[in-house]
Amino acid sequence: MTAKWEKTGTNEGKLTFEVGTEEIKKGIDQAFDRTKKQLNVPGFRKGKVPRQIFNQMYGEEALYEDALNIVLPDAYEAAIAEAGIEPVDQPHIDVDSMEKDQPWVLNAVVTVKPEVELGEYKGVKVTKQSTRVTQKEVDEEIEKKRQDQAELVLKEDQPAEDGDTVTIDFDGSVDGEAFDGGKAENYDLVLGSNSFIPGFEDQLVGHKSGDKVDVKVTFPDDYQAENLQGKDAIFKVTVHEVKAKELPALDDEFAKDVDEDVDTLDDLKAKVKEQIKDQKKQTAEDTKENEAIQAAVDNAKIEEIPNAMVKEDVDRQVSQYLANMQQQGISPDMYFQLTGSTEDQLREQLTEGAENRVKTNLVLEAIVEAEKIEISDEEVNSEIKNLADQYGMEESAVRSALSEDMVKHDVAVKKAVDIIKDSAIEEAKSKSTKKEN
C-alpha cells in the first residue's frame, strides 16, 4: 500500500492511494463469482460459464467496477492508517487510473478531525459553590411534605378560593360552535394552578357547589391548536363540588407519617437538612466540573469545526432524546403530537450548543493524548460491569453493543475530566459593590 496525504484546507485534504495487483485479482475473482450467478450464456447452465468465455464475451474490464466496490473499503482503511489521519465524514473518491495488470490509483477528498492546540487545563479557576443549608430551605421542604400529606375536605355552601379543588362539567364553544377538547364532565381543577386558559380559573373563584357559570376567555395567540389561536370562547360550567386542602399539624405524628425512620419533627428536620446538604454538594461538584471543563475548552484553540461533526452530534442528540421518550412509553409520533412540534424543530433546538459539545469532546481527546492516558483490560471490564448494572443488562449484551475501543475511549475521557476537575482552583464569588452617586 502506498498512500500520500496532501492537506488542501483547514480540515480537508487529498488522499492518494493504490490498490495492489494481488488485492485487485482477489476483487475481480469475487466480482466474477457474483456476476456469473446471474448470467445466461447459451451452451452453459446458469452460473456455470467459465471465466475464459466470460472474458472473451464481455472483457475482464466489465468486472472492474464491482471489484473496486469489493476492495475499496479495506484499501481505504489501510490508506488512512498509513497516512495517520482521522476522517470525520464520508470521503469523495475518484478513480485516477485502473489499468490492467497495474495497481489502481485512487484519490479521496477527506474531511479530517481538526487539530487542537491545548491551552491551560490544569489549575483553571472556578467559582466556589456554597453548600450551606438555610433554615428557610428546610422549612420549605417540610412544607412541601406537609402539602403532600394534605387531605381534600368538602366545603359545604362555601365559595371557592385560590388553592381549592373544584369538580366541574364544562362545555366550550367558539362562535357558537363546539371544538375538540372543549368538553368534560366531573373534571377536578385546582384553582390557581394555571393549568387552564388564562382567566378561566379566576372566574370560578367565589362560586359555590351547584353554581352555573359562563366563563369567557380568549385563547392565547400561541395556543397549540392553530384554529383556536386568539379566538374568544365561552365555557358553560357547572360546579359540582368545592374542596379545600386540610393540612396536617406540624408535630411528631406528622413526621412519623412522612418518614418511618424518624420519631420526632426535629429528627425529620435534621434528616431533611442532611438531604438538602447532600444535594447541594452534588450540585456543587457538577457545577465545578462543568465550569472547569468549559474553561479548558475556552483556553484551547481549534481553527474550525467541520460541519459533518456538528451534524453527527445533532443526529446523536436527537436519537438519544427520542430514545429516552420511547423508554417512557412515548413514541416519536406521540411526542411531536403532544408538543405540537416537528423533528426539524427538535433538531434546531438541539443544534444550539452542538459546536461547543463537539469542541469539548475534541479538547478532552487531546488531553487524553497529551497525558498519555492508557486504559487497562481491568478498567474495561469494570466499566462494562458498571454499565450492565446501570442499565440492568447482561455484561455479554454490553460487550455486543460496545466495542472495546469505544469503552476505552469513554473511560479515558472520564480520566481527562478528572484531571481537569481535581486540579481546578475554587475561588469565592466576588461581592459586587454599588457605587454611590
C-alpha positions in Angstrom: 0.0 0.0 0.0 1.2 3.4 -0.9 -0.7 6.4 0.5 0.0 10.1 0.2 -1.8 12.8 2.2 -1.9 16.4 1.0 -3.7 19.0 3.1 -5.7 21.3 1.0 -7.7 23.2 3.6 -8.1 23.7 7.3 -9.7 20.3 7.9 -9.6 18.9 4.3 -7.1 17.2 2.1 -6.5 14.8 -0.8 -5.5 11.2 0.0 -3.9 9.4 -3.0 -3.6 5.7 -2.5 -3.1 2.5 -4.5 -4.8 -0.9 -4.6 -2.1 -3.6 -5.2 -2.4 -6.1 -8.0 -2.9 -9.0 -5.6 -5.9 -7.3 -3.9 -7.3 -6.4 -7.4 -7.1 -10.0 -8.5 -9.0 -11.2 -5.4 -11.6 -8.5 -6.0 -12.0 -9.4 -9.7 -12.4 -13.1 -8.7 -15.1 -12.3 -6.2 -16.8 -10.0 -8.7 -16.9 -12.8 -11.3 -18.3 -15.3 -8.8 -21.1 -12.9 -8.0 -21.7 -12.0 -11.6 -21.8 -15.5 -13.2 -24.7 -16.5 -10.9 -26.9 -14.0 -12.9 -25.6 -14.9 -16.4 -27.5 -16.9 -19.0 -25.0 -17.9 -21.7 -26.1 -20.3 -24.5 -24.5 -23.7 -24.0 -23.9 -23.3 -20.3 -26.1 -23.8 -17.3 -26.9 -20.7 -15.4 -23.9 -19.7 -13.1 -21.5 -22.2 -14.8 -20.0 -20.0 -17.6 -16.1 -20.4 -17.5 -14.1 -17.3 -16.7 -12.3 -17.5 -20.1 -15.6 -17.5 -22.0 -16.8 -14.5 -19.9 -13.6 -12.6 -20.7 -14.0 -13.3 -24.4 -17.6 -12.2 -24.4 -17.5 -9.2 -22.1 -13.9 -8.4 -21.3 -12.4 -8.6 -17.8 -12.9 -4.8 -17.5 -16.6 -5.4 -17.1 -15.8 -6.7 -13.6 -13.7 -3.7 -12.6 -16.5 -1.6 -11.1 -17.8 -4.4 -8.9 -14.3 -5.4 -8.0 -13.5 -1.8 -6.9 -16.5 -1.8 -4.7 -15.3 -5.0 -3.1 -11.7 -4.0 -2.4 -12.3 -0.3 -1.7 -13.3 -0.4 2.0 -10.3 -2.3 3.1 -8.0 -0.3 0.9 -9.3 3.0 2.2 -9.0 1.9 5.8 -5.4 0.8 5.2 -4.6 4.1 3.4 -5.9 6.3 6.2 -4.0 4.2 8.8 -0.8 4.6 6.7 -1.4 8.4 6.3 -2.1 8.8 10.0 -5.3 10.8 9.5 -8.7 10.6 11.3 -11.6 11.2 8.8 -14.8 12.6 10.3 -17.0 12.3 7.2 -17.6 10.0 4.2 -14.9 10.6 1.6 -15.4 11.7 -2.0 -13.5 9.1 -4.1 -12.4 9.4 -7.7 -10.5 6.9 -9.8 -7.2 8.2 -11.1 -6.2 5.0 -13.1 -7.4 1.4 -13.4 -5.0 -0.1 -15.9 -4.8 -3.8 -16.5 -2.1 -5.6 -14.5 -1.2 -2.3 -12.8 -2.1 -1.1 -9.3 -5.2 1.0 -9.3 -4.7 4.6 -8.2 -7.5 6.4 -6.3 -8.0 9.9 -5.0 -10.1 10.7 -2.0 -11.2 14.1 -0.7 -11.3 13.7 3.0 -12.5 15.8 5.9 -10.4 15.1 9.0 -10.5 15.7 12.7 -9.4 19.2 13.4 -6.1 19.9 15.2 -6.4 21.1 18.8 -3.9 23.5 20.4 -4.4 23.0 24.1 -4.3 25.9 26.5 -4.4 25.8 30.3 -6.4 22.9 31.5 -4.8 22.2 34.9 -5.4 24.6 37.7 -8.2 26.5 36.0 -10.1 28.8 38.3 -13.8 28.1 39.1 -16.4 29.7 41.3 -16.7 28.0 44.7 -20.3 26.9 45.2 -22.0 27.3 48.6 -23.4 24.1 50.2 -24.8 26.0 53.2 -28.3 25.0 54.1 -30.6 27.7 55.5 -33.5 27.2 57.9 -35.8 28.7 55.2 -34.8 25.9 52.8 -35.5 23.2 55.4 -38.9 24.8 56.3 -39.8 25.0 52.6 -39.1 21.3 52.1 -41.0 20.4 55.2 -43.9 22.4 53.9 -43.8 20.6 50.6 -44.1 17.3 52.5 -46.9 18.8 54.5 -48.7 19.8 51.3 -48.3 16.2 50.0 -49.9 14.9 53.2 -52.9 17.2 52.9 -56.4 15.9 52.5 -59.2 17.4 50.4 -62.2 18.2 52.5 -65.6 19.1 51.1 -66.7 22.7 51.6 -70.4 22.9 52.3 -72.1 26.0 50.9 -68.8 28.0 50.9 -67.3 29.9 48.0 -64.2 28.5 46.2 -60.8 30.2 46.9 -57.4 30.0 45.2 -55.9 26.7 46.1 -59.3 24.9 46.3 -60.1 22.0 44.0 -63.4 22.3 42.1 -65.1 19.4 40.4 -66.8 20.7 37.3 -68.5 20.0 34.0 -67.6 22.3 31.2 -68.7 22.7 27.6 -66.9 25.3 25.4 -67.7 26.9 22.2 -66.3 29.5 19.7 -68.8 31.5 17.7 -71.4 29.1 18.9 -69.5 26.0 17.6 -68.1 23.3 19.8 -64.4 22.3 19.4 -62.2 19.3 20.1 -61.2 19.1 23.8 -63.7 21.7 24.9 -65.9 19.5 26.9 -65.5 17.3 30.0 -67.5 16.0 33.0 -66.5 15.7 36.6 -63.2 17.3 36.0 -61.1 18.2 39.0 -59.4 21.5 38.7 -57.1 23.2 41.2 -57.8 26.9 41.2 -54.6 28.9 40.8 -52.7 26.1 39.2 -52.8 27.9 35.8 -53.5 24.6 34.1 -56.3 26.1 32.0 -56.6 29.0 29.6 -55.6 32.3 31.3 -58.6 33.8 33.1 -60.6 30.5 33.3 -59.8 29.6 36.9 -60.1 33.2 38.1 -63.8 33.3 37.1 -64.6 30.3 39.3 -63.2 31.9 42.5 -66.1 32.9 44.7 -68.6 30.3 43.3 -70.2 27.5 45.3 -71.3 24.0 44.7 -74.3 23.9 42.4 -73.4 27.2 40.7 -73.6 27.5 36.9 -71.1 29.9 35.4 -70.5 31.3 31.9 -66.7 31.6 31.7 -65.5 33.9 29.0 -61.9 33.6 27.8 -59.6 34.4 24.9 -57.3 31.7 23.6 -53.6 32.8 23.6 -52.1 33.7 20.2 -49.6 30.9 20.6 -52.1 28.3 21.6 -51.1 24.8 20.3 -54.4 24.4 18.3 -53.9 26.9 15.5 -57.6 27.1 14.7 -58.3 28.5 18.2 -55.4 31.0 18.4 -56.7 34.4 19.5 -60.3 33.3 19.5 -62.9 34.3 22.1 -64.6 31.3 23.7 -67.5 30.7 26.2 -67.5 27.8 28.6 -70.7 26.8 30.3 -69.5 25.5 33.6 -71.4 23.6 36.3 -69.7 23.5 39.8 -70.4 20.2 41.5 -68.1 20.3 44.5 -65.6 22.6 46.1 -62.9 21.0 48.2 -60.2 22.6 50.3 -56.9 21.3 51.5 -56.7 20.3 55.1 -53.1 20.4 56.2 -51.8 18.1 59.0 -50.4 19.6 62.1 -46.6 20.1 62.2 -45.9 17.6 65.0 -44.2 14.3 65.7 -47.0 12.3 64.3 -46.8 14.1 61.0 -43.0 13.4 61.0 -43.5 9.7 61.5 -46.2 9.6 58.8 -43.8 11.2 56.4 -40.7 9.1 57.3 -41.0 5.9 59.3 -37.3 6.1 60.2 -37.8 9.2 62.4 -39.5 9.6 65.7 -39.9 13.4 66.1 -40.4 16.5 64.0 -36.9 17.6 65.0 -35.5 14.3 63.6 -37.3 14.9 60.3 -35.9 18.4 60.1 -32.4 17.2 60.8 -32.7 14.5 58.1 -34.2 16.9 55.6 -31.3 19.3 56.2 -28.7 16.5 55.5 -30.6 15.5 52.3 -30.5 19.1 51.1 -26.8 19.3 52.1 -26.1 16.2 50.0 -28.0 17.5 47.0 -26.1 20.8 47.2 -22.7 19.0 47.5 -23.6 17.0 44.3 -24.8 20.1 42.5 -21.6 22.0 43.6 -19.4 19.1 42.3 -21.3 19.0 39.0 -21.0 22.8 38.6 -17.3 22.7 39.4 -16.8 20.0 36.8 -18.8 21.8 34.1 -17.0 25.2 34.8 -13.6 23.6 34.8 -14.2 21.7 31.5 -15.6 24.9 29.9 -12.6 26.8 31.0 -10.3 24.2 29.4 -12.3 24.3 26.2 -12.3 28.2 26.2 -8.5 28.1 26.6 -8.0 25.7 23.7 -7.7 26.8 20.1 -9.4 25.0 17.2 -9.4 26.8 14.0 -12.6 25.4 12.6 -15.1 22.7 13.4 -16.2 20.6 10.4 -19.9 20.8 9.7 -20.0 17.0 9.5 -19.0 16.7 13.2 -21.7 19.2 14.2 -24.3 17.3 12.2 -23.2 14.0 13.7 -23.6 15.4 17.2 -27.1 16.7 16.5 -28.1 13.4 14.9 -26.9 11.6 18.1 -28.7 14.1 20.4 -32.0 13.7 18.5 -31.7 9.9 18.6 -30.9 9.8 22.3 -33.7 12.3 23.1 -36.3 10.3 21.2 -35.0 7.0 22.7 -35.4 8.4 26.2 -39.0 9.4 25.3 -39.6 5.8 24.0 -38.4 4.4 27.3 -41.1 6.4 29.0 -43.7 4.9 26.6 -43.9 7.9 24.3 -43.3 7.2 20.6 -41.7 9.9 18.4 -45.1 10.5 16.6 -46.8 10.8 20.0 -44.1 13.2 21.3 -44.4 15.5 18.3 -48.2 15.4 18.6 -48.2 16.2 22.3 -45.7 19.1 22.0 -47.1 20.4 18.7 -43.6 20.4 17.2 -41.7 18.6 14.5 -38.4 16.7 14.2 -36.9 19.7 12.4 -37.8 22.0 15.3 -36.2 19.5 17.7 -33.1 19.4 15.6 -33.0 23.2 15.5 -33.3 23.2 19.3 -30.5 20.7 19.8 -28.3 22.4 17.3 -27.8 25.1 19.9 -24.6 24.2 21.7 -23.7 21.4 19.3 -20.5 23.1 18.2 -19.4 23.6 21.8 -20.2 19.9 22.6 -18.0 18.9 19.6 -15.2 21.2 20.7 -15.4 19.9 24.3 -15.0 16.3 23.1 -12.1 17.3 20.9 -10.3 19.0 23.8 -10.9 16.1 26.1 -9.5 13.7 23.5 -6.5 16.0 23.1 -5.9 15.9 26.8 -6.1 12.1 26.8 -3.3 12.2 24.2 -1.2 14.8 26.0 -1.4 13.0 29.3 -0.7 9.7 27.6 -3.7 8.1 29.3 -4.0 4.4 28.7 -6.8 2.1 29.8 -6.1 -1.4 31.1 -8.2 -4.5 30.5 -9.3 -4.5 34.1 -10.6 -0.9 33.7 -12.5 -2.0 30.6 -14.1 -5.0 32.4 -15.0 -2.7 35.4 -16.7 -0.2 33.1 -18.6 -2.9 31.3 -19.8 -4.3 34.6 -20.9 -0.8 35.8 -22.8 -0.2 32.5 -24.5 -3.6 32.8 -25.6 -2.8 36.4 -26.7 0.7 35.5 -28.9 -0.4 32.6 -30.0 -3.8 34.0 -28.3 -5.7 31.2 -26.1 -8.8 30.9 -22.4 -8.0 30.5 -22.4 -10.0 27.3 -25.1 -7.7 25.9 -23.0 -4.6 26.7 -19.9 -6.2 25.1 -22.0 -6.9 22.0 -23.3 -3.3 21.8 -20.0 -1.5 22.6 -16.6 -2.3 21.1 -13.5 -2.4 23.4 -12.2 0.7 21.7 -15.4 2.6 22.5 -15.2 1.6 26.1 -11.5 2.6 26.3 -12.3 5.9 24.7 -15.1 6.7 27.2 -13.0 5.7 30.3 -10.0 7.7 29.0 -12.2 10.8 28.6 -13.6 10.4 32.1 -10.0 10.3 33.4 -9.3 13.5 31.4 -12.3 15.1 33.0 -11.0 14.1 36.5 -7.6 15.7 35.7 -9.3 19.0 34.9 -11.8 18.9 37.8 -9.4 17.7 40.5 -6.8 20.3 39.7 -9.3 23.2 39.4 -8.9 26.0 41.9 -12.1 27.2 43.6 -12.4 30.9 44.3 -15.1 32.6 46.3 -17.7 34.6 44.4 -16.6 38.3 44.3 -19.0 40.5 46.2 -20.5 43.2 43.9 -20.2 46.7 45.3 -22.6 49.5 44.4 -21.2 52.9 43.6 -22.8 55.8 45.5 -23.7 58.8 43.5 
